[in-house]
Amino acid sequence: MKTAVLNTRALNRATLARQLLLDRADMPVLDAVAHLGGLQAQEPQEPFVGLWSRLSAFDPAQLSALLTERMVVRTHLMRRTVHLLAADDAMAWRSRHDAMLRQRVLGTWRRELDGIDLDELAAAGRAVMADGEPRTMAELARILGERWPAPGSQALGEMVVAALVPMAQLPPRGLWRTKAGVRNVLLSCWLGRDIDPPASDGSDPVGRALVRRYLAAFGPAATADLRAWCGLAGLPAAVAAIREELIAFRDERGRELLDLPEAPRPDPDTPAPVRYLPAFDNAILGYHDRSRIIDDAHRGLSVTGARVVLVDGRVAATWSVQAGTVTVAPLHRISRADRNAIAEQGRELALFLSDGDSDSVQVAVVDQPPQR
């Protein structure tokens, strides 16, 4: 039986549907965070825009409440970056990411940490944090530096906080309209329970769960896309274990794409509304091959922290906020209808960001021929 081919537009509409960007969803904030497999959150205010673009009648106070009530947590996980995760997911997934986190941080500080027993460093870090007192990375590193003075505080602090010892970043960091530095506490202490241990029989139920959850929020996708999302290299066995549950497609480049049978795959001609995305949004960073949503010529925007605007489902502009005005810079010439739609959504975004004080938006004009 010949494998069906999904073109770029079909993959785009599937991504928008899974990412809640085709239609704003009427679901609780916690459910949305869980469905998306977490939200990239190294820029603390960005997840609020991401959820505003995805949920109907989103109230930012609800996300802040979930953080203070410890139902959502800020922690290092996928790709070693800070994510907002449902607390249950953080506890279930953390140990599966341990080796990846260690290797990625070690890749940065290998020379500085040469000769240090990382297990001993981890034990020392846990001992310091066992009193439950929040500490900055610098404070923790200074204490550890009394025992290991040679590496330098940044290497010690980052290795412990981002890799060796599961930590939570405490509120008010990440609350709506709040600027606050990072204070860390043991993840298990903050959430009041132990992190789930790895499966003792080697069955890797967490790996299987990650595959299913990824496909639900990002599929159809290749295994390289899955790896790009989570940073884990060791998921082929998990994919193989649930292979009979999945269906397969091909993209126009010939790559095999896996998916859940009942997951939405809208008609490629389904209209896609304008959407404003925050920096480092999952809808872009969740893939190795990002051509379904961003042109290769603009791929660099996805890793530089640019905020982008989707027009007809694709990255067509960048945006920023200056003195209460949402300012949009198109990447190519756009039609009058699209400009009007960008401006309309920009006004709504300005109202959201200013608590109703401003609906000012400016959309620059680009005279170069459109890229189609």
Backbone hydrogen bonds, N-H to C=O, Kabsch-Sander energy under -0.5 kcal/mol:
donor,donor_aa,acceptor,acceptor_aa,energy
6,L,250,R,-3.1
7,N,5,V,-0.6
11,L,7,N,-2.3
12,N,8,T,-2.2
13,R,9,R,-2.3
14,A,10,A,-1.9
15,T,11,L,-2.5
16,L,12,N,-2.6
17,A,13,R,-2.2
18,R,14,A,-2.6
19,Q,15,T,-2.5
20,L,17,A,-1.2
21,L,16,L,-3.1
22,L,16,L,-1.2
25,A,54,R,-3.2
27,M,25,A,-0.9
32,A,28,P,-2.0
33,V,29,V,-2.5
34,A,30,L,-2.2
35,H,31,D,-2.9
36,L,32,A,-2.3
37,G,34,A,-1.5
38,G,33,V,-2.5
39,L,84,L,-2.1
41,A,82,V,-3.0
46,E,43,E,-1.5
48,F,45,Q,-1.1
49,V,45,Q,-0.8
49,V,46,E,-0.7
50,G,46,E,-2.1
51,L,47,P,-2.2
52,W,48,F,-2.2
53,S,49,V,-2.2
54,R,51,L,-0.8
55,L,51,L,-2.4
56,S,25,A,-2.5
58,F,55,L,-0.9
62,Q,59,D,-1.9
63,L,59,D,-0.7
64,S,60,P,-2.0
65,A,61,A,-2.3
66,L,62,Q,-1.9
67,L,63,L,-1.7
68,T,64,S,-2.3
69,E,65,A,-2.5
70,R,67,L,-1.0
71,M,66,L,-2.5
72,V,66,L,-1.8
73,V,85,L,-2.6
74,R,169,Q,-0.6
75,T,73,V,-0.6
75,T,83,H,-2.1
77,L,81,T,-2.3
79,R,230,C,-1.8
80,R,77,L,-2.7
81,T,78,M,-2.3
83,H,75,T,-2.7
84,L,39,L,-2.8
85,L,73,V,-2.4
85,L,83,H,-0.6
87,A,71,M,-2.8
89,D,86,A,-0.5
90,A,86,A,-2.4
91,M,87,A,-2.1
92,A,88,D,-2.0
93,W,89,D,-2.7
94,R,90,A,-1.5
96,R,93,W,-0.6
97,H,93,W,-0.8
97,H,94,R,-1.4
98,D,95,S,-0.9
101,L,97,H,-2.6
102,R,98,D,-2.4
103,Q,99,A,-2.4
104,R,100,M,-2.4
105,V,101,L,-2.3
106,L,102,R,-2.6
107,G,103,Q,-1.8
108,T,104,R,-0.8
108,T,105,V,-0.9
109,W,105,V,-1.9
110,R,106,L,-0.9
113,L,109,W,-2.3
114,D,111,R,-0.9
116,I,113,L,-2.1
118,L,116,I,-0.8
121,L,117,D,-2.2
122,A,118,L,-2.5
123,A,119,D,-2.3
124,A,120,E,-2.3
125,G,121,L,-2.4
126,R,122,A,-2.5
127,A,123,A,-2.1
128,V,124,A,-2.1
129,M,125,G,-2.0
130,A,126,R,-1.0
131,D,128,V,-0.6
132,G,129,M,-2.0
135,R,184,N,-2.2
140,L,136,T,-2.2
141,A,137,M,-2.6
142,R,138,A,-2.2
143,I,139,E,-1.5
144,L,140,L,-2.3
145,G,141,A,-2.3
146,E,142,R,-0.6
146,E,143,I,-1.1
147,R,144,L,-1.3
148,W,144,L,-2.3
156,L,152,G,-1.7
157,G,153,S,-3.0
158,E,154,Q,-2.6
159,M,155,A,-2.1
160,V,156,L,-2.1
161,V,157,G,-2.8
162,A,158,E,-2.4
163,A,159,M,-0.9
164,L,159,M,-2.8
165,V,160,V,-2.4
168,A,185,V,-2.8
169,Q,74,R,-2.6
170,L,168,A,-0.6
170,L,183,R,-2.6
173,R,170,L,-1.5
175,L,172,P,-2.2
178,T,175,L,-1.7
180,A,178,T,-0.5
183,R,181,G,-0.5
184,N,135,R,-3.4
185,V,168,A,-1.6
187,L,166,P,-2.3
190,W,186,L,-2.6
191,L,187,L,-2.3
192,G,188,S,-1.1
193,R,188,S,-1.1
196,D,91,M,-1.6
202,G,199,A,-0.8
208,R,204,D,-1.8
209,A,205,P,-2.3
210,L,206,V,-2.7
211,V,207,G,-2.0
212,R,208,R,-2.2
213,R,209,A,-2.9
214,Y,210,L,-2.6
215,L,211,V,-2.4
216,A,212,R,-2.1
217,A,213,R,-1.4
217,A,214,Y,-0.5
218,F,214,Y,-2.5
219,G,214,Y,-0.5
219,G,215,L,-1.6
221,A,258,L,-2.1
225,D,222,A,-0.6
226,L,222,A,-1.9
227,R,223,T,-2.3
228,A,224,A,-2.0
229,W,225,D,-2.0
230,C,226,L,-2.1
231,G,227,R,-2.6
239,V,235,L,-2.5
240,A,236,P,-2.7
241,A,237,A,-2.1
242,I,238,A,-1.2
242,I,239,V,-0.5
243,R,240,A,-0.8
245,E,242,I,-2.1
246,L,242,I,-0.6
246,L,243,R,-1.5
247,I,259,D,-2.4
249,F,257,L,-2.7
250,R,4,A,-2.2
251,D,255,R,-1.8
252,E,6,L,-0.5
254,G,251,D,-1.9
257,L,249,F,-2.6
258,L,221,A,-3.1
259,D,247,I,-1.8
263,A,260,L,-1.4
270,T,267,D,-2.4
275,R,310,L,-1.5
277,L,275,R,-0.5
277,L,308,V,-3.3
281,D,278,P,-1.0
284,I,281,D,-1.5
285,L,281,D,-2.4
286,G,282,N,-2.1
287,Y,284,I,-0.9
290,R,288,H,-0.9
293,I,290,R,-2.0
294,I,290,R,-2.3
298,H,295,D,-1.7
299,R,296,D,-1.2
301,L,298,H,-1.9
302,S,299,R,-1.9
303,V,300,G,-1.4
304,T,300,G,-0.7
304,T,301,L,-0.5
306,A,301,L,-1.2
307,R,319,W,-0.5
308,V,277,L,-0.8
309,V,317,A,-2.5
310,L,275,R,-3.3
311,V,314,R,-2.9
312,D,272,A,-0.7
314,R,311,V,-1.6
315,V,293,I,-2.4
316,A,309,V,-2.9
317,A,309,V,-1.0
318,T,329,A,-2.0
319,W,307,R,-1.9
320,S,327,T,-1.9
322,Q,325,T,-2.6
325,T,322,Q,-2.0
326,V,360,S,-2.3
327,T,320,S,-2.9
327,T,325,T,-0.7
328,V,326,V,-0.5
328,V,362,Q,-3.3
329,A,318,T,-3.0
331,L,316,A,-3.1
332,H,316,A,-0.6
333,R,368,Q,-0.6
339,R,335,S,-2.4
340,N,336,R,-2.5
341,A,337,A,-2.1
342,I,338,D,-2.8
343,A,339,R,-2.6
344,E,340,N,-2.5
345,Q,341,A,-2.4
346,G,342,I,-2.4
347,R,343,A,-2.2
348,E,344,E,-1.7
349,L,345,Q,-2.4
350,A,346,G,-2.6
351,L,347,R,-2.2
352,F,348,E,-2.0
353,L,349,L,-2.9
354,S,350,A,-1.8
355,D,352,F,-1.0
356,G,351,L,-3.0
357,D,354,S,-1.1
362,Q,326,V,-2.7
364,A,328,V,-2.6
364,A,362,Q,-0.6
372,R,370,P,-0.7
